[in-house]
Amino acid sequence: MPGDYGFDEISTSEDATAAWESFFGRFFSPEIPTGVDVTFNPNLPKFTPREKPEAKYKHPGFRDKESGLLPLDKDRTLHSDDFDDFLNGNVITIPEHITLTAEGLEEVAQAIELGNFDDESLNQEEHTFYALWLFKQNRISRQQMTTILTRAQIPKEYPPQAFHIFDEFGSFTQEARQLYLPAMKKALFGEQLTEEQIRRFLLLISTAPKSEQVFFISKANPNIISPKDADPNRPAQLGDSMLRNRSWHRVTYKGEPYDLQFSFGLIEALQIARYGVNGAAANRAKMGTVKIDAVKEGVEFYYRPTAISMPGSGVETTTKGIHGYEDTPMPVVTEHDVYHAKVHNTIRPEFNMMLNHMNQIIAKHTKQKWSKTMWELVDREFLDFTYRKMDLNLENGAKLFQELLHRKGKDSAYMFRSDDPPQLSDDGFAIVWNMVNDENNVWKNLYKVDIDRLEYPYDILIKQIKDFKKVLDGMYKNKEEGSHHKHTEILTLKYHFFRVTSTTEFEKISKLLDALGDRLILEKGQKTTDKDQKLVFGKYSKGEDNNLTILKFKNFGKEILIGESSVKDLVPTLVNMQLISMFGAKDTNAVKEELQKVSKEFKSTYHNSAFSKDTLDNSIKTFSSMTDKLDFLEACYEEIIHSKGYTRRHAFADNLFSFFKNPLTTSQREHIILLKEKLDELVAEYQTSNDLSPEKQQELQWYMKNRGSNLALCKTDRLYLHLDSTVPSANKM
């Protein structure tokens, strides 16, 4: 686990108080903004969020030297930034049957100040709404509010009991020794606190509010931990997993099993004692559903947004589907976020920065807000260092990187699309491409990951990507940059082609992609339609894993998922896109009309077919673009091979020798030969009329070879050995 962060001294009560102030100062301010009235109003029916939630991110300005007040901010309304962040965009409604009074508010305030959870005022339904008023008025902290709600969300069937950590002499109470301390030690993931950490912890707790110097127990809830005599077919629960991970605490008190929960003061005091004011991963409670954007913001600033509920408030908190579990009681939902904060702190700061950077790399490369990989990097449930110390340095950084992301051989961050043979996912490619192009040595110097020390499967893929980069650099040396420098979609597509083609073929495809360039990419804000041919990053599912990133080609309303098995199929489409830019636009209706005129002649010569070179020449002259001429030849070919007008005179004899005789009739072959000759003639005319250089002629020949022409592929020899009787066709025969 992380070592010495260069902690500030905490050796006195004053130091501890200052540490708490610095810790809370990392987050949104609880100060009431200038001009905002938070006077208690017993008739207020709702606590509503600000109209502009982004106001909390604004700089507050500078205090007036005389009054000490901050400038008036028209967007900072209703309450503090901290309170608005806690509401999380939700409206908290006070039930109609509850009546709040000023006297009741003060009774709750006094009970909280004394940490007296046995007081009648803290055992009434309305006490949480009084506490919310106190939080709104900045009379209690968000930490205290969270502790109060932690207790309040324990089901009524299991009424909680509160125990203080210290007695009146400042020593641990009997209950703290019997129940809290053993649970606290388990929560350390096997680490032993140093004497300094213990001293820091005790000072922090002793200077925390009395309401935070407590823990709670409640009768064992079978919906949290499955009873020993439970039905073996009963689905596993998140609480069971948390218990195994030493993050849910089941204790024995007076011979009976109880669930135990810490106040958030205890939780965060321990974090600060171990990791320092700035290194401690905090828990910042939010009402309702905690969205993944909030989790991302949290991990970047070393805190975990923590889901909390408030009975009777009208705000629902997500309890279903967490890590695939059907339904989870709220106490476990909250504790699960506490667990994530603790796991966050088992990861070295360098690696936490690295994980943030990896998420940013993927987002920039794929233009996706979220993916499965990005979520795993943010959620950060990487457990390989929970029970062992991570001593990070340049010698072992690469090894630890692989252990972090591949615990027990599992690809936890979905960096790979397949294991055998190893193939990077498109998100994984973005990361490794960044590693290979790291001219500033950020991975090596900042994250302590020397990519040349990475082992299988990274080593062979890094070598492959270095080779890929070398080929690209060689192609564009002293030349204008290729399209991959501008568009990550094209870069990723080139990499997919590089994996499955020869160097010669890859260079031709790469130049084709450069020629297409911007035409393949959506403009900012543009969405694909059925008329588009665009490269986009999107999502796909594999087994039970959803939201995996994949490069797609949107092709007139259809989409191709690009991978090793499909990428070559894209070549004809790409070639034809380029040929249209060279040969002119399509006129599909004109092709259909002319085809209808000549198709009646697609029959055997002994059935008096009038199809000839002159007929074909006259049809070709009706088209203005080379594209339509080629499309017409292709359409004629398809019509010929499917026409019922061609019959065999010697069908019985032909069938006997079908394995080496052309499956097409003599008349079909003759008509197709006319089409092929016209195709060659058109290409030759284009080369001459456009005065193509030898290099451009070779390029055109490659395009014509790879445009997916079934006419070009069709064999017209009378005799050739073949295993089946199929003929190249856009439609199955």
N, C-alpha and C positions, 0 to 999 in steps of 0.2 A: 504494500500500500504506500501511498505517497509519503515521503519523508519530510524533512524540515523545510518549511516554506519561508523561513525567516520571520517567525511570528512576532507581533508586537508583544511587549511585556504585559502579562496579567498577573501581578503579584499583590495587588491591593484591591479593596472594594472600589476605589476610584478608577483603577485600571479596568475593572470588570464593567463598571457602569459606562465608561467611555467605549469599551469594546461593543457593548450592546448598541450604543448610539451609532457607532460606525457601521455595525452590521445592518441595522435598519436603514441607515443612510444610503445603502447600496440600491434601495428600491424606491418606488414612488412615494412622494412626500405625503405624510399624514396631516400636514399643516392646513388649516382652513384658509382658503384663498381670500384675499382682500375683497370685501364687498359681499361675501357669502354669509348668509344668516343661518345658523344651525341651532337656533333656540328651540328647545323642546316644544313640540306641537302635538298634544294628545289626539287631535282630530286628523292628523295626517294619515290618509288611508294606505299610502304606498311609498316605498323607497324606489325612486326611479333613477336610471342612469342618465348621464349627460347626453345632450343631443349630439355633441361632438366628442366621441370617446378618444380621439387622437389628441385632444388638448393636453392630456397628461404627459405627452412626449415633448411638448414645447418647453423651451427654456423659460423659467419663471421670471426672468428679468433681474434687476438689482434693487436691493432694499433702499428705501429712503433713509438718509442718514439721521434725520430727526425722529421720524415715527417708527423706523425699523420695519415698516410694512413693505411688502412686495407690490409692484404695480398692479392695478386693476386689469384683469384679463377677462374679456367678455365671453370667452369660450370655457373658462374655468368656473362652472356654475354648480350650484346645489350642495357640493361637499368637496372633500379633499380628493387629490389624485389617487391616493391609496384606496380610499373607499370606492371610488368609481371602478378601479381595477378589480376590486373584490366583487362588485356586483356583476362584472363580466357581461354587461349588456342586458342583464335580467331585471325585471320589475318584481320587487318583493312586496307582496300584498299582505296587509295585516287582516286576519279573519274578522268578519263583521261581529262575531260574538265576543271578541276581545276588546276590552276598554283599558287604555293606558292612562296612567296618572303621573303627575310630577312626584308624588310621594312614592309610588311604586318604582319610579326610575331611580330615586335616591336609595331606596332599600336594596335594589339590585346592585347599584354602584358600590355600596358599602360592603355587601357580601362578597363581591368580586375583589375588592381591595383587601379584604381579610382572607381571601381564599377559602371562604366558608361555604362549601358546596352542600352542607347539611342545612343551611339556612332555608327557611320556607320559601323565600322569594326566588331562590334558584331552583325550585322544584315545582314551579307553576308553569303552565303552558306558555304564558306570555313572556317568560324571562328572556327568551332569545331575542324578542323584539325590543325589549328594554336594552339588552346588550348591544343590539344594532344601533340604537340611538346613541349609546355611549361611545361606540366606535365612530359614528358619524360626527360626534362632537369632539373627537380626539381625546376622550377621557380614558379609553382603553385602547390597546394596540390591536393591530390585525392578528398578531400572535395570540393574544388573549381571546379575541373573538373566535379564532379557530379552535382553541381548546374548549371553549364553551359549546360550540357546535359539535365538536367531536363527542362530547359527553351527551349532548341532546339527541344525536342521531342513533344512539344505542336503543334498540327496540324496547318498548315499555314492558314487555314480558320479562326483560332481564335488567331490572333497575340497577344502575351503577352505584358503587360506593367509592368515595374519594378518600385517599390517604395522603398525608403530608410526608414530604421527604425528611424534613427536620423537625425535631422536638423543640421545646422552648429554650433548650440549652445549645441549640445549633448542631446537635448530633443526629445521626440517622435514626429514624424511628424504627421500632421493631418490624413494622410492616415493610418499610423500605429495605431493611436488611433481608427479610424473608422473601419478599416478592419482587421488588423493583431491581435491586442490585444484580441478582442472578439473571433476570431478563435482560438487563442492560448489557451485561457481559456477553450474553448470547448474541445480542444485536451487533457486536463488534466484528462479526465474521471471523472469530478466532484470534483477533489481535488482543494483546495485553496493553492496557493503558500504562503509560509511563507515570512516574511520580509527578512530573511537571504537568502532564495532561490532567491528572486527577485534581491537582491543586487548582488549575485553571477552571476545571468543570465546577468544583465546589464554590469558587468565587463567583462564577457566572450565575449559578443557581441561587446563591444567597442574595445576589443583587437583583434578581428577576422579581417581578410582581408575585405576591403570595399566591395568586391564582395559577401561577406557572410552576409552583413548587409542590406539585401534586401528581398523582397517577390515579387511574380508575380501574376497578375490577367489576365484572358483572358475570352472573351465572353463565356457564358455558353454553353458547348458542350453537345448536346442531346444524344450523344453516351456514355456519362459518367453517367449523371443523367437523368432518364426518365422525359420528360416534363409532366406537370400536365395534359395536354390534350392528352397524348399519348394513343395509342390503348391499352385498358385493357388486350388484349391478347398478347401484346408484352412481350417477355421473360424478366425476371428480370436481372439486370446487377450488376456486382461486385461493381460498383460505388454507386448504390443505397444502398447496404449493408454497404459500407464504410461510406456513409453519415449518416446512422442510428447509426453507431458506433462512430460518431464524428471524423472520420479519413479522410474524404474528406470534403473540405470546399467550400460551395456555399454561396456567399455574394452578397449584393446589393450595387451597385456603380452607382451614378447618375441615380437612378431609374431603373437600368437594372441588371439582374442576371449575376454574374461572378463566374468562378472557381478561387480559390485562392490556391497558392502553396508557401511553405516556401523554402528559401535557406537551404542547408544542414548545414550551419553554425548556423542558427537559431534553426534547429531541434536538433542538437547535443549539442549546448550550453544549451538548456533547459534540456536535459537529464543529462548533467554534473552537472548543478545547482541543480537538484533534487536528483541525486543518486551518485554523486561523480565521480572522474576521473576513478576509477576502477570499480565502480558499474554501470556506464552508459552503456546500451546496444547500441552499435554504429551501424551505417549503412555503410557498405563497398560495394561500387558499383562495379559491375562486368558486363562486356560486354557479350551479348548473353544470352544463357540459363544458369540459375543457377541450377546446379545439386544438388540432395539431399545430396550427400556427402559433398558438400560445406556448405549446411545449417547445417548439423551435426557439422562440424568443427566450424562453426560460433557460434552456441549456447553454445558450450563448452568453447569458449573464449569470451563470452559476446558481440557478435555482430551478426548482421543479414546481410548475403550477399544480396545485393540489385540490382535487375535487372534494367539495364539501356540500352537505345538504342542510336545509333548515326546515324542520317539520312545520307544515301548515303555511308555508310561505308562497305556495303556488308555483315554485320553481322546481322543475324536475332535473335530476342528475342522472347521467347515464350509468346504468348498472348491468346492462345486458351486453354480451359479446366481448367483454374485456379479455383479451388473450384467448378468445375462443370459448370462454366459459359462459354457460347459458345465462345465469343470473348471479349477481354477487351482492351481498348485503353492504350497505353504505360504509360501515366501519372498516371493512376490508378494502373497499374502493379507495378510501382516504389513506389507509395504511399502505396500500400498494404504491401510491405516489411518494410516500415517505421512504419506502424501500428503494424507489428509483433514485431519489436524492442521495441515499447512502451508497448505492452502486456507482453513481456518478463520481463520488469522491474516492472510489477505489481505483479510478483511472487517472493516470498522471495528467497534470495540466497540459503538458505538451501534446498528449494524445487527445485530450478534449479539444484543444485548438485544432488538431489535425482532423478530427471528426467533423467539426464545424466547417472546416475548409473543404473537406470532401463533399459535404452536402452542397456547398456553394458551387463547387466545380461542376457537379452533376446538373444543378439547376441552370447554370449558365450554358452548359453544353447542350442539354436536351430541351431547354426552354419549357420544362415541365415544372409546375409548382410542387408537385409531390409524386413520389413513386414508392414502391415497396422498399427499395434500397435506401432512399432518402429518409423514410420513416425509421428504419432500423438504425441508421446513423444518428438520428435525433433521439429516438426512444432510449437508445444506449443501454440495452440490457445485455451487456457483455460481461460475463461473470467469471472470466478466467482469472481475474486478480482479486476476487472477493476474499479468498482465503490464503493468499500469499502476497508477499511484498513485491511490488514492481520497481526494481532498481534499474531505471532507464538510462542507457548510455548508447553511444554510437556503435559499440561492439555488439550489443544485444538488441538494439532497437528494431532491426528487421525481423528478428525471431519473435519478439514480443508483438509486433504488428500482426504477424500471422496468427499468433496465439489469441490475440484479442478478437480478431474477426472470424477465426475458424476454430472455435472451441470444440474439442472432441471430434474434429474432422468435419463439422457442420459449417456450411457457408452461410453464416448468420446474417451477413449484410447483402446477400444475393449478388455478389460480385461476378458470379459465373453463370453462364447459361447451361453449360454442361460440364461434367467432370471428366468424362472419358470419351473422346479426347478432351482436354481442357479447352474451354471456349469462354471468353469473357462475355458477360452481358453488355449491353450498350452503355449502361451506367458504369460498369466495371471498366470498359474501354476508356471512358472519359477520365477516370482516375489514373489509369496506367499511362495514358497519353500525356497527362499532366506531369506524372513522375518523370517520364522520359525526356520531356521538354523543359525540365526545371533548371533553367540557366542560372537562377539565383541560389540554387541549392537549399531551397526552403525545406524540402523533405529531410535532407541530411542534417542541416545545421539547426533547424528549429524543432523538428519533430523527432530527430535522432533516428531516422529511417534511411539507411543506405540501401538503395534499391538493388545494388549489385550484390548484396548479401541475402536478398530474398531467395527462398528455396522454392521447390516445386509446389504448385504449378506456375507460380509467378515468374520464376526464372526463365522458363521457355517462352512464355508469352511476352515478357519484357524484351527478350532477344528478338522475337518476331516483330514486335512493334518498333524496336530500334532499326531492324532491317527495313521495315515499312517506311520509316522516316528517312532512312538513307536513300531509298529508291526515289522518294518524293523530292528530296533535296537535290539528287542528281538530275532529275528531270527538269527542275526549275532553276537550276544554277544559272546565274547571269541572264535570267529571263523574267518576264512578268510573273507574278505570283499566281499559283493555281487557285481554283475556286475553293479548295479545301481550306485555304487560309481565311476565307471570308465566311464560309458556311459550315458549321459543324455537322449538318446533315450529310453534306457531300463528303466531308472527311470520314465520317463513320461508314458511309457507303463504299468509299474507296478501300477502307480497311477490310470490309467484308469481301470485296472482289480480290484484294491482295491475298487473302487466305486460300482462295480456291482457283487462282489462275497462275499461269506462267508470268514471268517478268515482262516478256514481250507483249503478251495479251493484256496484262494489267496496264502497261503504258498506253496502249491504244484506248482502252476503256477510260483511263484517267483523262486523256485528252478529250474524249467525247464528253465526259462530265464537265470539263472546263468550258467546252463550247456551249453546253446547255446552261451552265452557271445559274444566274438569277431566275431563269425560267422554271427551275425546279423548286424554288423556295417561295413560301408564302410571304407576302408583304406584312409588315407589322399591323396587327389587328384584323388581317384577312382570315376568313374561314373557307375551308374547301367546299366546293360544290360538285355536282355531277358533271360539270364541264371542265374540271381541273385535272391536271397531271402534276402532282406535287409530292415532294419528300417531306414527311413530318414525323416527329417523334410522338408516339402514342403509348397505349397500354395494351397488355394482353394478359391472359391467365394461363397458368400451367399447374394442373392438379388443383390443389387447394390454395395455391398462392395467386393472389390477384394483384393488380396494379404494377405489374412488372413492365419495365420500359422496353420498347422495341421500336426500331426505325420502320416506318411504313411508307409504301408508295401508293398514293391515292390516284387511281386511274379511272377517270370518268365514272365515279360513283362506287367503284369497287376498290378494294385495298389488298395489297400484297404485304405480308409480314416478312421482313427481310432477314434472312439467316443463311447459313451455309448451303442449305438444300434448295433455297429459292432464289438466291441473288442472281445466278446466271440466267434465270428465266426473265430477268428484267432487261437484258441486253437488247432484244429486238424492239421493245417499247421505247427505250432510250434512243436507239438508232433512228427509229421512225420519227421521233420528235425532232431530231436534228435534220433529217431529210426533208421534213415539211418546211423547215426554215430555209432550206436550200432550193427545194423544188416547187414551193408554192403551196397555197392553202388547199384544203380538201373541198370537194363539192360532191357529197355522197349521193344526193338526188340525181345529179347529172350522170354519175356512174351507173346507178340503178336503171335510169331511163334507157341509156344506150345498151346496157346488158340485155334488157327486155327485148330490144329490137333484134339483136343477133342470136339470142339463145335458142330460137326455134331452129337454127341451123346446126345446133350441137347434136349431131346424129351421125350414123355411119354413112360412108360415101355411097354404099350400095342402096341406101335409102334416099339418095339424091340430095345429100348435104351440099349447100352452096357456100359453105364457109371457106374462105381463101385468104391469101395474103392481101389482095386488094380490098376485100371486105374488112379485114382487120385494119388496114391503113386508113380507110375511110372513117372507121369508128374512132381511131386514135386522133384524127384531125379535129374531131368535135370538142376535144378538151383543151383548155387553155393552160393548165399546169401540168408539170411533170408528175406531181403527186397523183393527180387523177388518172393519168395515163397508166402509171404503175398499178394503181388500185383496180383499174379496169382489167388489166391483164390478169391480175390475181383473181378477180371475180369471175372472169371467163374460165380460168383454170378450174376453180371450184365447181362451176356449173358443168363443165365438161366431164369431170371425173364422177359426178353424181347423176349425170343425165341418163335416163332410161332409153334414150334414142340410139345408144350404141349397143349393138348386139354382135355375137360371134357367129360366124358361119360354120365353124368346126368346134363347137363347144365341147363335145365328148373327148376329142383328141387333145384339146388344150388342157382339159382337166387332168389328163393322164400325166402331163409334163408341167404341171403348175409350179413345181418347185424351182424351175429355171426359166420359165416363160413369163414374160411381163404380164401382170394381171390386167393391164389396160388393153383394149382392142387396138387393132392397127389404125383405125380411124381416129381414135382418141389420141394415140401417140402422134399421129401426123398433125392433128390440130394443136396439140400441146407444143410440138416442135415449132410451129408457126409463132406461138406466143413467146417461146424462149428466144427465137431469132429477133423478134420485135423488141424484146427486153434488152438484148445485147445492143441492138441498133440504137435504141433510145439513150442508153448509157454512153455509147460512143459519141453520139451527137452532142450530148450535154458536155462531155469532156472537151470536145472541139470548140463548141460555141462559147464556152467559158474560159478557154485557153488555160486549162488547169496545168499546174506544174507537176512534174513527176511525183513529188511528195503528196500533193493534193489528189492526184490520180490514185495513188496507193490507198490514201485515206478513203476515197470514194469506193474503191473496190472492197475495202474491208467493211464499209457500211452496207454495201449491197449484199455481201456474203452473210452478214449478221442481222439483216433486217427481218429475218423470220419468214422469208418467202418460201411457201410450199411449191410454187411454180419452179423456183430455182433448184429445189431439192429433188423434184420428181425425176425419176429415171425413165428415159424414152428408148433405151436399147430394147431390141426385140427379145433377146435372151440374156438373162443374168441370174446367177444363183441367189436365191433368197429363201428365208425360213418361213415367211408368211406372205400373204397376198395383200398387205396394206399399202396404201398410197398416201403420201404426205397430204394432210388436209387440215383446214381450220375446223372442220366438223368431222366427227367420227364417222367412218364409212359404215 
